[in-house]
Amino acid sequence: MDTGAATFPAPPAPLPLQSGASNEPEPPDTVSGTAAPAGSLPEPDVQASIALMAALADPNYLGFVHSLAYLPEEDCERIKAAYAFAAVAHAPQKRQSGEAYITHPLSVASTVVEWRMDTDAIIAALLHDVLEDTPVSKLEINERFGKTVADLVDGLSKLDKMEFNSAQEAQAENFRKMLIAMARDLRVILIKLADRQHNLNTMSAMRPDKRKRIARETLDVYAPIASRLGLNKLLRDMQTLCLHLLHPHRAAVLEKALKRARGNQRQVFTTIQDAIVAKLAQAKIGADVFGREKTLYSIYCKMRDKHLSFSQVLDIYGFRVVVGSEPECYLVLGVLHSLYKPVPGKFKDHIAVPKANGYQSLHTTLVGPYGLPIEVQIRTQAMHHVAQEGVAAHWLYKEAAQSSAALQQSTRHWLQSLLDMQHGDSHEFYENVKTDLFPEEVYVFSPKGKIYSLPHGATLVDFAYAVHTDIGNCCIAARVNHESAPLRTELNNGDLVEIVTAPHSNPNPAWLGFVKTGRARSKIRHYLKTMQNEEASSLGERLLTQELFILGIAPADVPALSWERLLNSLGSHSIREVYVDIAHGKRLAPVIARSLATGRQQVNVPVPDSGGALIIRGTEGMAVTLAHCCRPIPGDPIVGVLGKGHGLMVHRHDCEYLREQRHKQKWVDVEWDPAPDKLFEVSINIEVKNTPGVLARVAATISQCNSNIESVGTVGDPDRLYTTLQFCLRISDRSHLAQLMRRLRNLTEVLRINRTQHHGKEARA
Ligand code: MN
């Protein structure tokens, strides 16, 4: 129960300042000389000193210091210094109950000491709220108490910021995993659990709705973690507290009924216990026999889930038998089964097959006197300890504090040793525990708060494909925690990820270089392959049609028989395959056209408007590439070049690169579609006078002309009189470009504009 507001004995001056308090020497007369008028707050330094005095005099603190006896002297000193530091840092704060704030970290640290955790963990427990609630920085903690403590406190602060809002079971499961993944260090989770337990204990001063939310969150998220880690004592404690917070009335009624029932049962209880003890003594087995009482929460759940009445749930007598060795467990089992008849199908050997959290015991149910069911657990002392404290149990056997990595290591060893004790499906058991304690996944939020789990190292593109294939195929940009990030960015635990899509965009082959998940990889591959074939097929068909027209043949007039003969002679499976081969330059369209025309009467077919040229729309994707060396745009005279294996490359007529390559290529007559519906890239250089704001004025003019700037760079010394701005823009055609250049020339700073041609490297034809 609440001890009420902490009492503040008037601190006698001078004040013993410990590490953590102000470095300034205190003027000797501070307290008595400048006593603050009643009702106003004391000066910060004075306030800190008073808080520190009160904190050091707290009987709970004295008990805490006493409990540190298992640690070396210098560790105790570090812990005391941390306590003083936290007391001063939290000096202006009060708990909602009115107590000094430091009572809370002290209680959390006491639990951590009960678990016999290492010194760094105890210090971190004392400091766990200073980053959140006081001006103290991580750097300062690092300097005073070392990196491990700073990391632990930082990890705890991060967990504090996560709030669980969904009632969905699957979400709760993911949220738990995310918490554990974020914690990275098991100690962070354990301290967090201790923190939560104390908060639950001291929530009477809080608003009822807030109390209920925290209780719900505890049952959905934290209690299962405690259970997974085998912290059964803590688990039972949390569950009972939450039941009281969520259903105060039901809990009170149950509690009263339970007390009454236990009084009535005492007689039967003792009878059974005596019978068991006598029988074990007769068999010469040394054992402790305890009665086991059900918790309020487990009774409540059984009644709710199995629709049982209170007496049905309660009329089960629970006992625990603790012995010295594992073989004795089985001996006890035999003895009990000869005392009372076992209920068939109720025996469970959790020694041979421990539970996922390492729990071991034999469970059996017996038919007792008057036909009453008796549930018995049989275990060794060591098993009992693990059953109570779970993962925390292994700290008990550690001598000195270790590094974080070594601790993780020793936890692994501990799990391994659990494995060695048992003979069942060890692999599955270890995998279960491992994924829970050391997840290899990252957990991120969608904008709607849904949690996605992805493998470590997954990128934004992986996330997009995890949400939906269409989102992946059309993603063009992303924001992580509300800031834009490149698509190749790796995800971190707890990131909030938004994907920006554009309806007609396609997956980029470059993504294959960084995606992590098989799903994203196969979806991208599939898309590219389908697209490539479709585009290539349609390009090949157009190339062939063009050649057929030159021969005076309408494609529709080619008889099926001609095609069949052709396919046979080529060894191709389909017309489509022939088209694709033409597009890739593996077969020549004029040759195919001629063999289709062989033996046919030429008729007079009107040649299409384009005069036989292939129409380029610029939207053919991978089958047609606009050469990067000269960046042709609609209106430019163009020529197509068919390269082996990479479809059709379109250059400007006067492309210098093309002139050099002329003899090596097969040229194709091409023309622009009269009304292309996309924007094309063009590079221009603008020579400008180097005046302040010139770039902004040029850029503004460009965007006024409805052109998009893809990239901008500058050449030349920014201190010189003139500089050259290099723009890569998107425009619709040549007349659009001409209009844009006119507008730019009107700017007084602009001296010269020209469209550029790159050479060499960028050309791919
Ligand atoms: Mn706290």
Residues whose N, C-alpha, C, O or C-beta is under 5 A from the ligand:
A	BS01	MN	D129 D195
